[in-house]
């Protein structure tokens, strides 16, 4: 049976400093193989700065787990490039590159990296180019499902290239879009530069409903997420057959220890687990948002 690992993806939300530190000091005791750290959404979220993330990475690395430092998905300022450069120049940890600026800096340093889900990789030529730059692991975008991965894998192998590690988002709200605008600030009718860090009031994002009152999206600073929490647990047999190496679980405000335990048991079981959240339509080549009546099917 193909051996798979569990990763804890980077925290997408803005939590208070002590809550964040406490969460990770608990998470390091869970049956995880990889933990991603760092701010991927908004550089204004400074309860933990670059030095704090690096110090936390060093602390957690003593557990023997692999620690990866994640970069911003949208880099807009020289100061943000400076923070990114400090992460890379530390040199002790693998970097998740979520922006091509991070790819360029890793390449210049000769450092391997993880290609995060916000990089645009839609064919084997693009993947091969990133591999030549130092790509070690690839996390496909949220809309890239079984069919695309199967076709891309076939094309890569046909070209005589080795596949990098593959990591798919197995649990959590999917990051759908990023913008220079801050959706949270706009929703609360405040200026982006005077937002008051209001994201911290919404530890799982700010719910957005349709005019008919149906839950639709989550607003998370400059990021928009799907409302439904995706769960690929029942698809484990197909994931194994595709050669997926790592299942990514995105942190949620409540119940993450139980989620990790659920997936840990699933990886050791001969039968796929029951679905504990929503079916991921993207994975099956269907609309990403499933009707409420069939979301649990």
C-alpha positions as CSV (number, residue, x, y, z in Angstrom):
1,X,0.0,0.0,0.0
2,X,1.3,3.4,-1.0
3,X,2.5,5.2,2.2
4,X,1.0,8.7,2.6
5,X,1.8,11.5,5.1
6,X,-0.2,14.1,6.9
7,X,0.6,17.8,6.8
8,X,-0.9,20.7,8.7
9,X,-1.2,23.5,6.2
10,X,-0.4,27.1,7.0
11,X,-2.9,29.0,9.2
12,X,-5.0,31.0,6.8
13,X,-6.8,33.1,9.5
14,X,-5.6,35.8,11.9
15,X,-5.5,34.6,15.5
16,X,-4.1,36.3,18.6
17,X,-0.4,35.6,19.3
18,X,-0.9,33.4,22.3
19,X,-3.7,31.4,20.7
20,X,-1.5,30.8,17.6
21,X,1.5,29.7,19.7
22,X,-0.6,27.5,21.9
23,X,-2.2,25.9,18.9
24,X,1.1,24.9,17.3
25,X,2.6,23.7,20.6
26,X,-0.4,21.3,20.9
27,X,-0.3,20.4,17.2
28,X,3.3,19.2,17.3
29,X,2.0,16.4,19.6
30,X,-0.5,15.2,17.0
31,X,0.2,12.4,14.5
32,X,1.4,14.8,11.8
33,X,4.5,14.4,9.6
34,X,4.8,18.0,8.3
35,X,3.8,21.4,9.8
36,X,3.6,24.6,7.7
37,X,4.2,27.9,9.5
38,X,3.9,31.5,8.4
39,X,1.5,34.2,7.1
40,X,0.2,33.5,3.6
41,X,-2.6,36.1,3.4
42,X,-1.8,39.6,4.7
43,X,1.5,41.1,5.8
44,X,-0.3,43.4,8.2
45,X,-1.1,40.5,10.4
46,X,1.9,41.0,12.7
47,X,0.9,39.3,16.0
48,X,3.8,37.0,14.9
49,X,6.6,38.6,12.9
50,X,9.2,36.9,10.7
51,X,11.5,36.3,13.6
52,X,8.7,34.8,15.6
53,X,7.8,32.4,12.9
54,X,11.4,31.3,12.5
55,X,11.8,30.9,16.2
56,X,8.6,28.8,16.4
57,X,9.9,26.7,13.5
58,X,13.1,26.0,15.3
59,X,11.2,25.1,18.5
60,X,8.8,22.7,16.7
61,X,11.6,21.1,14.6
62,X,13.0,19.6,17.8
63,X,10.0,17.2,17.6
64,X,11.5,15.5,14.5
65,X,8.6,16.7,12.2
66,X,9.4,18.5,9.0
67,X,8.7,22.2,9.4
68,X,8.1,24.3,6.3
69,X,7.9,28.1,6.2
70,X,5.2,29.5,3.9
71,X,5.3,32.7,2.0
72,X,2.6,35.3,1.1
73,X,0.4,34.4,-1.9
74,X,0.4,38.0,-3.1
75,X,3.5,40.2,-2.7
76,X,2.8,43.9,-3.3
77,X,5.6,45.8,-1.5
78,X,9.4,45.9,-1.0
79,X,8.9,45.4,2.7
80,X,7.1,42.1,1.9
81,X,10.0,41.0,-0.3
82,X,12.3,41.8,2.6
83,X,10.3,39.6,4.9
84,X,10.4,36.8,2.3
85,X,14.1,37.1,1.9
86,X,14.7,36.8,5.6
87,X,12.7,33.5,5.6
88,X,14.7,32.1,2.8
89,X,18.1,33.3,4.0
90,X,17.7,31.7,7.3
91,X,18.4,28.5,5.4
92,X,17.2,25.9,8.0
93,X,13.8,25.2,6.6
94,X,12.1,24.3,3.4
95,X,10.1,27.2,1.9
96,X,6.6,27.0,0.5
97,X,6.6,29.4,-2.4
98,X,3.2,30.9,-2.9
99,X,4.3,33.6,-5.3
100,X,6.8,33.6,-8.1
101,X,9.0,36.1,-6.2
102,X,9.6,33.3,-3.7
103,X,10.5,30.9,-6.5
104,X,13.0,33.4,-7.9
105,X,14.6,34.0,-4.5
106,X,14.8,30.3,-3.8
107,X,16.4,29.6,-7.2
108,X,18.9,32.4,-6.7
109,X,20.0,30.8,-3.4
110,X,19.9,27.3,-4.8
111,X,17.3,26.2,-2.3
112,X,14.6,23.6,-2.8
113,X,11.0,24.7,-2.3
114,X,7.4,23.6,-2.2
115,X,5.2,25.0,-4.9
116,X,2.1,26.2,-3.1
117,X,-1.5,26.1,-4.4
118,X,-1.6,29.8,-5.4
119,X,1.1,29.2,-8.1
120,X,-0.3,28.7,-11.5
121,X,0.7,25.2,-12.7
122,X,-1.6,23.8,-15.3
123,X,0.6,21.6,-17.5
124,X,3.6,19.4,-17.3
125,X,5.8,22.0,-19.0
126,X,5.2,24.5,-16.3
127,X,5.8,21.9,-13.7
128,X,9.1,20.8,-15.4
129,X,10.3,24.4,-15.4
130,X,9.6,24.8,-11.7
131,X,11.4,21.5,-11.1
132,X,14.5,22.9,-12.8
133,X,14.3,25.9,-10.5
134,X,14.3,23.6,-7.4
135,X,10.7,22.4,-6.9
136,X,10.7,19.5,-4.5
137,X,7.0,19.2,-3.7
138,X,3.9,20.5,-5.5
139,X,0.5,21.4,-4.0
140,X,-2.0,21.7,-6.9
141,X,-4.5,24.5,-7.0
142,X,-7.9,23.9,-5.5
143,X,-9.6,23.4,-8.9
144,X,-7.2,20.8,-10.1
145,X,-8.8,17.5,-9.6
146,X,-8.3,13.8,-10.4
147,X,-8.5,14.1,-14.2
148,X,-5.9,16.9,-14.5
149,X,-3.5,15.3,-12.1
150,X,-3.8,12.0,-13.9
151,X,-3.1,13.6,-17.3
152,X,-0.2,15.7,-16.0
153,X,1.4,12.7,-14.2
154,X,1.2,10.7,-17.5
155,X,2.8,13.6,-19.5
156,X,5.6,14.1,-17.0
157,X,6.5,10.4,-16.9
158,X,6.3,10.3,-20.7
159,X,8.9,13.0,-20.9
160,X,11.2,10.9,-18.7
161,X,11.0,13.3,-15.8
162,X,10.6,12.1,-12.2
163,X,7.5,13.3,-10.3
164,X,8.0,15.6,-7.4
165,X,6.2,14.9,-4.1
166,X,2.5,15.6,-4.6
167,X,0.4,17.1,-1.7
168,X,-3.3,17.7,-2.1
169,X,-5.7,19.7,0.1
170,X,-7.7,17.0,1.8
171,X,-9.5,19.0,4.5
172,X,-10.4,22.7,5.1
173,X,-11.9,25.7,3.4
174,X,-10.5,26.1,-0.1
175,X,-8.7,29.4,-0.9
176,X,-10.5,30.6,-4.0
177,X,-9.1,34.1,-4.8
178,X,-6.8,36.8,-3.7
179,X,-7.0,40.6,-4.3
180,X,-5.1,43.8,-3.6
181,X,-8.3,44.9,-1.9
182,X,-9.2,43.8,1.6
183,X,-12.6,42.2,1.5
184,X,-13.0,42.2,5.3
185,X,-12.3,45.9,5.5
186,X,-14.7,46.6,2.7
187,X,-17.4,44.5,4.3
188,X,-17.0,46.3,7.6
189,X,-16.9,49.7,5.8
190,X,-13.4,50.7,6.9
191,X,-10.3,51.7,4.9
192,X,-7.7,48.9,4.2
193,X,-4.9,51.0,5.7
194,X,-7.1,51.6,8.8
195,X,-8.6,48.2,9.1
196,X,-7.9,47.9,12.9
197,X,-6.9,44.3,12.2
198,X,-10.6,43.3,12.3
199,X,-9.8,39.9,10.8
200,X,-8.8,38.8,14.3
201,X,-12.5,39.0,15.3
202,X,-13.3,36.1,12.8
203,X,-11.1,33.1,13.6
204,X,-12.7,31.1,10.8
205,X,-13.3,34.0,8.4
206,X,-16.3,36.3,8.0
207,X,-19.4,34.4,6.6
208,X,-20.9,35.8,3.4
209,X,-24.5,34.7,2.4
210,X,-26.4,35.1,-0.8
211,X,-29.5,37.4,-0.9
212,X,-31.6,34.3,-0.2
213,X,-29.7,33.7,3.0
214,X,-27.7,30.7,1.8
215,X,-24.1,30.4,3.2
216,X,-21.8,31.0,0.2
217,X,-18.3,32.2,1.0
218,X,-15.9,33.2,3.7
219,X,-14.2,36.5,3.6
220,X,-10.6,36.4,5.1
221,X,-8.8,39.7,4.5
222,X,-7.6,39.8,0.9
223,X,-8.6,36.2,0.5
224,X,-12.0,34.6,-0.4
225,X,-12.7,31.1,0.6
226,X,-15.5,28.6,-0.1
227,X,-18.0,28.3,2.7
228,X,-18.0,24.6,2.8
229,X,-15.1,22.6,4.4
230,X,-13.9,20.1,1.9
231,X,-13.1,16.5,2.9
232,X,-11.3,14.0,0.6
233,X,-11.2,11.2,3.1
234,X,-13.5,8.9,1.2
235,X,-11.4,9.4,-1.9
236,X,-8.3,7.8,-0.3
237,X,-8.2,4.8,-2.6
238,X,-8.0,7.0,-5.7
239,X,-5.4,9.3,-4.0
240,X,-3.2,6.3,-3.3
241,X,-3.6,5.0,-6.8
242,X,-2.6,8.4,-8.2
243,X,0.6,8.3,-6.0
244,X,-0.4,11.3,-3.8
245,X,2.3,11.5,-1.1
246,X,0.8,14.0,1.4
247,X,-2.7,15.0,2.6
248,X,-2.9,18.7,3.6
249,X,-5.3,19.6,6.5
250,X,-5.9,23.3,6.9
251,X,-6.2,24.6,10.5
252,X,-9.7,25.4,11.7
253,X,-10.6,27.2,15.0
254,X,-12.2,24.2,16.6
255,X,-11.8,20.4,16.4
256,X,-8.5,20.1,14.6
257,X,-7.1,17.5,16.9
258,X,-10.1,15.3,16.1
259,X,-9.7,15.9,12.4
260,X,-6.0,14.9,12.5
261,X,-6.9,11.7,14.5
262,X,-9.6,10.9,11.9
263,X,-7.2,11.1,9.0
264,X,-4.4,9.3,10.9
265,X,-6.8,6.4,11.5
266,X,-8.0,6.5,7.9
267,X,-4.4,6.1,6.6
268,X,-3.9,3.0,8.7
269,X,-7.3,1.5,7.8
270,X,-7.9,-0.9,4.9
271,X,-11.3,0.8,4.2
272,X,-11.9,4.5,3.4
273,X,-13.4,6.7,6.1
274,X,-16.8,8.2,6.2
275,X,-17.1,11.8,5.0
276,X,-16.9,14.3,7.9
277,X,-17.4,17.5,5.9
278,X,-18.4,18.4,2.3
279,X,-17.6,16.6,-0.9
280,X,-15.1,18.4,-3.1
281,X,-16.8,18.9,-6.5
282,X,-13.6,20.2,-8.0
283,X,-11.8,16.9,-7.4
284,X,-14.5,15.1,-9.4
285,X,-14.6,17.7,-12.3
286,X,-17.9,19.2,-11.0
287,X,-18.9,22.6,-9.6
288,X,-16.8,23.2,-6.5
289,X,-19.9,24.2,-4.4
290,X,-22.2,21.2,-3.9
291,X,-25.9,21.5,-3.2
292,X,-26.6,21.4,0.6
293,X,-28.8,18.3,0.1
294,X,-26.0,16.3,-1.4
295,X,-22.9,17.8,0.1
296,X,-22.5,15.0,2.5
297,X,-23.1,12.2,0.0
